[in-house]
């Protein structure tokens, strides 16, 4: 009997040791799985946000050379509600996502459409804005009355964007001109300038960009309704789950308070 008791005690001790080791390892794994992205933002006291400026009413430089627009105001709300300073950085579009992935910036907010391909490479917040691709043409253009008339037409779009992808559905890719940015220039260059001077038949841009172009250029107009419905999200690098969780919390709050609508109304005049 004593021998059986000793064996039982030994087995129980070994099992306890195994379970204890398993529990400790599990706790270590859980601890390492919790990222420090939000803690790092709090520690440095600032939120570093990147954007491709300008892009219509979404992001641009004001008369004082400071970033302004819908995306900028959204970023300000996020930073303020996280109780940190906002540092805004301007990037070319093709450099923006690499800056996110490398951790050079905490977030990117730049009219970024949420797509399955991008979700494989970055983390997206909940949508904060609904837009879509739209066609802008010259107001005196009588040959384009619907998207069906875009076949074999010269279309301009910003490169590496959903606008460029959408343009390929309507005309040959060799007739599409890719631009680094969707902006105008009085120096004989830019996507809007090329449309005004008949180097293009149409341009494919986000709806908010189309609104801005049509508002500022009396010789141009929007063709019909947006062709797509696209949702914009704020992005961060994969692994920044704690930061993204706080961003989503702020977005929920400002939507519930109608703060997003207030910001949109500040820049989009009906």
C-alpha positions as CSV (number, residue, x, y, z in Angstrom):
1,X,0.0,0.0,0.0
2,X,2.8,2.4,0.9
3,X,4.5,1.6,-2.4
4,X,1.3,2.5,-4.3
5,X,1.0,5.8,-2.4
6,X,4.5,6.7,-3.2
7,X,4.0,6.0,-6.9
8,X,0.8,8.1,-6.8
9,X,2.6,11.0,-5.2
10,X,5.5,10.8,-7.7
11,X,3.1,10.7,-10.7
12,X,1.1,13.6,-9.3
13,X,4.2,15.6,-8.8
14,X,5.4,14.9,-12.4
15,X,2.0,15.9,-13.8
16,X,2.0,19.1,-11.7
17,X,5.4,19.9,-13.0
18,X,4.4,19.3,-16.6
19,X,1.2,21.4,-16.2
20,X,3.1,24.1,-14.5
21,X,5.7,24.2,-17.3
22,X,2.8,24.3,-19.9
23,X,1.0,27.1,-18.1
24,X,4.2,29.2,-17.8
25,X,5.0,28.7,-21.5
26,X,1.5,29.7,-22.4
27,X,1.7,32.8,-20.4
28,X,5.0,33.7,-22.1
29,X,3.4,33.2,-25.5
30,X,0.4,35.3,-24.6
31,X,2.6,38.0,-23.3
32,X,4.8,38.1,-26.4
33,X,1.6,38.1,-28.6
34,X,0.5,41.4,-27.1
35,X,2.1,44.1,-29.3
36,X,3.5,47.3,-27.9
37,X,2.4,49.6,-30.8
38,X,0.0,51.6,-28.7
39,X,2.4,51.7,-25.8
40,X,5.1,53.0,-28.0
41,X,2.9,55.9,-29.3
42,X,2.1,56.9,-25.7
43,X,5.7,56.6,-24.7
44,X,7.0,58.9,-27.5
45,X,4.0,61.2,-27.0
46,X,3.1,61.6,-30.6
47,X,1.3,59.9,-33.5
48,X,3.2,59.9,-36.7
49,X,0.8,59.9,-39.7
50,X,1.7,59.8,-43.4
51,X,-0.3,61.0,-46.4
52,X,0.1,61.8,-50.1
53,X,-0.6,65.5,-50.3
54,X,-2.4,67.1,-52.1
55,X,-5.6,65.1,-53.0
56,X,-8.5,67.4,-53.4
57,X,-10.5,68.1,-50.2
58,X,-9.1,65.0,-48.5
59,X,-5.6,66.4,-47.9
60,X,-3.9,69.6,-49.1
61,X,-1.7,72.4,-47.9
62,X,-3.5,75.5,-46.7
63,X,-2.4,79.1,-47.4
64,X,0.1,78.8,-44.5
65,X,1.6,75.7,-45.9
66,X,0.0,73.4,-43.3
67,X,-1.8,70.1,-44.0
68,X,-5.5,70.5,-44.1
69,X,-8.6,68.6,-45.3
70,X,-10.9,65.7,-44.3
71,X,-8.1,63.2,-43.7
72,X,-6.1,65.7,-41.7
73,X,-9.0,66.5,-39.5
74,X,-9.7,62.8,-38.9
75,X,-6.0,62.3,-37.9
76,X,-6.2,65.3,-35.6
77,X,-9.2,63.7,-33.8
78,X,-7.5,60.4,-33.4
79,X,-4.3,62.0,-32.0
80,X,-6.3,64.3,-29.6
81,X,-8.4,61.4,-28.3
82,X,-5.2,59.3,-27.7
83,X,-3.8,62.3,-25.8
84,X,-0.7,62.6,-28.0
85,X,0.7,65.1,-30.4
86,X,0.2,64.7,-34.2
87,X,3.1,64.7,-36.6
88,X,2.0,64.7,-40.2
89,X,4.4,63.7,-43.0
90,X,3.9,64.1,-46.7
91,X,4.9,61.2,-49.0
92,X,4.7,60.3,-52.7
93,X,2.0,57.7,-53.1
94,X,4.4,54.9,-54.1
95,X,6.5,55.6,-50.9
96,X,3.5,55.7,-48.5
97,X,2.8,52.0,-48.1
98,X,6.5,51.1,-47.7
99,X,6.7,53.7,-44.9
100,X,3.7,51.9,-43.2
101,X,5.2,48.4,-43.5
102,X,8.6,49.5,-42.3
103,X,7.2,51.2,-39.2
104,X,8.6,54.6,-40.3
105,X,5.1,56.0,-39.6
106,X,2.4,54.8,-37.2
107,X,-0.5,55.3,-39.5
108,X,-1.3,56.3,-43.1
109,X,-4.5,58.2,-43.8
110,X,-4.7,59.2,-47.5
111,X,-8.0,58.3,-49.1
112,X,-6.9,54.7,-49.1
113,X,-9.5,52.4,-50.5
114,X,-9.9,49.1,-48.5
115,X,-9.2,46.2,-50.9
116,X,-8.5,42.5,-50.3
117,X,-5.0,42.8,-51.8
118,X,-4.0,45.7,-49.5
119,X,-5.5,43.9,-46.5
120,X,-3.0,41.1,-47.1
121,X,-0.2,43.6,-46.6
122,X,-1.4,46.0,-44.0
123,X,-4.0,46.3,-41.2
124,X,-7.1,48.5,-42.0
125,X,-9.3,50.3,-39.6
126,X,-13.0,50.3,-39.9
127,X,-14.2,52.5,-42.8
128,X,-14.4,56.2,-42.0
129,X,-15.5,57.6,-45.5
130,X,-17.5,56.3,-48.4
131,X,-16.4,57.4,-51.9
132,X,-16.1,55.9,-55.4
133,X,-14.4,56.4,-58.7
134,X,-15.9,59.1,-60.9
135,X,-15.3,60.4,-64.4
136,X,-14.5,64.1,-65.0
137,X,-14.7,65.5,-68.5
138,X,-14.6,68.9,-70.2
139,X,-18.0,70.7,-69.9
140,X,-18.2,71.2,-73.6
141,X,-17.5,67.6,-74.5
142,X,-20.4,66.3,-76.6
143,X,-18.9,62.9,-77.5
144,X,-18.9,61.4,-74.0
145,X,-22.4,61.2,-72.5
146,X,-22.0,58.0,-70.5
147,X,-19.3,55.5,-69.4
148,X,-20.1,53.5,-72.6
149,X,-18.5,56.3,-74.6
150,X,-15.1,55.9,-72.9
151,X,-14.1,53.1,-75.2
152,X,-10.8,54.0,-77.0
153,X,-10.8,57.3,-75.1
154,X,-7.7,58.8,-73.4
155,X,-8.1,58.6,-69.7
156,X,-5.8,59.9,-66.9
157,X,-5.5,58.4,-63.5
158,X,-3.1,58.3,-60.6
159,X,-0.8,55.4,-60.8
160,X,-1.2,52.4,-58.4
161,X,-4.7,53.4,-57.4
162,X,-8.1,51.9,-57.7
163,X,-8.8,54.7,-60.2
164,X,-6.2,53.3,-62.6
165,X,-7.6,49.8,-62.2
166,X,-11.1,51.0,-62.9
167,X,-10.0,53.0,-66.0
168,X,-8.7,49.7,-67.5
169,X,-12.3,48.5,-67.6
170,X,-13.3,51.2,-70.0
171,X,-10.4,51.8,-72.4
172,X,-7.2,50.2,-73.6
173,X,-4.4,50.4,-71.1
174,X,-2.1,52.0,-73.7
175,X,-4.6,54.9,-73.8
176,X,-4.3,55.4,-70.0
177,X,-1.8,58.0,-68.7
178,X,-0.6,57.4,-65.2
179,X,0.2,60.4,-63.0
180,X,2.2,60.6,-59.8
181,X,-0.5,62.7,-58.2
182,X,-4.0,64.0,-58.9
183,X,-3.2,67.7,-58.9
184,X,-3.3,70.7,-61.3
185,X,-0.5,72.9,-62.4
186,X,-0.4,76.2,-64.2
187,X,3.1,75.3,-65.4
188,X,1.9,73.1,-68.3
189,X,1.6,69.8,-66.4
190,X,-0.7,67.8,-64.2
191,X,-3.7,65.6,-64.7
192,X,-6.3,68.4,-64.5
193,X,-4.2,70.7,-66.8
194,X,-3.9,67.9,-69.4
195,X,-7.7,67.4,-69.3
196,X,-8.3,71.1,-69.7
197,X,-5.9,71.4,-72.7
198,X,-7.4,68.4,-74.5
199,X,-4.4,66.0,-73.9
200,X,-6.9,63.7,-72.2
201,X,-10.6,63.0,-72.9
202,X,-11.4,62.2,-69.3
203,X,-9.9,61.6,-65.9
204,X,-10.8,58.9,-63.4
205,X,-10.6,60.1,-59.8
206,X,-12.2,59.5,-56.4
207,X,-15.6,61.2,-56.0
208,X,-14.3,63.7,-53.5
209,X,-11.5,64.6,-55.8
210,X,-14.0,65.0,-58.7
211,X,-16.1,67.4,-56.5
212,X,-13.0,69.5,-55.8
213,X,-12.0,69.6,-59.5
214,X,-15.5,70.5,-60.7
215,X,-15.8,73.2,-58.1
216,X,-12.5,74.8,-59.0
217,X,-12.7,74.4,-62.7
218,X,-15.7,75.9,-64.5
219,X,-14.7,74.3,-67.8
220,X,-14.9,70.8,-66.3
221,X,-17.8,68.6,-65.0
222,X,-18.5,65.3,-63.4
223,X,-20.0,62.6,-65.7
224,X,-23.0,61.0,-64.0
225,X,-22.7,59.2,-60.6
226,X,-19.7,57.4,-59.1
227,X,-19.0,54.2,-60.9
228,X,-18.0,52.3,-57.7
229,X,-18.6,52.5,-54.0
230,X,-15.3,52.5,-52.1
231,X,-14.6,52.7,-48.4
232,X,-11.5,54.5,-47.1
233,X,-9.7,53.2,-44.1
234,X,-6.7,54.1,-41.9
235,X,-3.8,51.7,-42.3
236,X,-1.0,50.5,-40.0
237,X,1.6,47.7,-40.2
238,X,0.7,44.1,-39.6
239,X,1.2,43.4,-35.9
240,X,0.0,46.8,-34.6
241,X,-3.2,45.4,-33.3
242,X,-3.3,47.4,-30.0
243,X,-2.8,50.7,-31.9
244,X,-5.5,49.7,-34.5
245,X,-7.9,48.8,-31.7
246,X,-7.6,52.3,-30.3
247,X,-8.0,53.9,-33.7
248,X,-11.2,51.9,-34.3
249,X,-12.4,53.0,-30.9
250,X,-11.9,56.6,-31.8
251,X,-13.6,56.2,-35.2
252,X,-16.6,54.6,-33.5
253,X,-16.8,57.5,-31.0
254,X,-16.6,60.3,-33.6
255,X,-19.1,58.6,-35.9
256,X,-21.5,58.2,-33.0
257,X,-21.1,61.9,-32.2
258,X,-21.6,62.9,-35.9
259,X,-18.1,64.4,-35.8
260,X,-17.2,62.7,-39.1
261,X,-20.2,64.4,-40.8
262,X,-19.2,67.7,-39.3
263,X,-15.7,67.3,-40.7
264,X,-17.0,66.4,-44.2
265,X,-19.3,69.4,-44.1
266,X,-16.4,71.6,-43.3
267,X,-14.7,70.8,-46.6
268,X,-17.4,69.5,-49.0
269,X,-19.8,72.3,-49.9
270,X,-23.1,71.2,-51.4
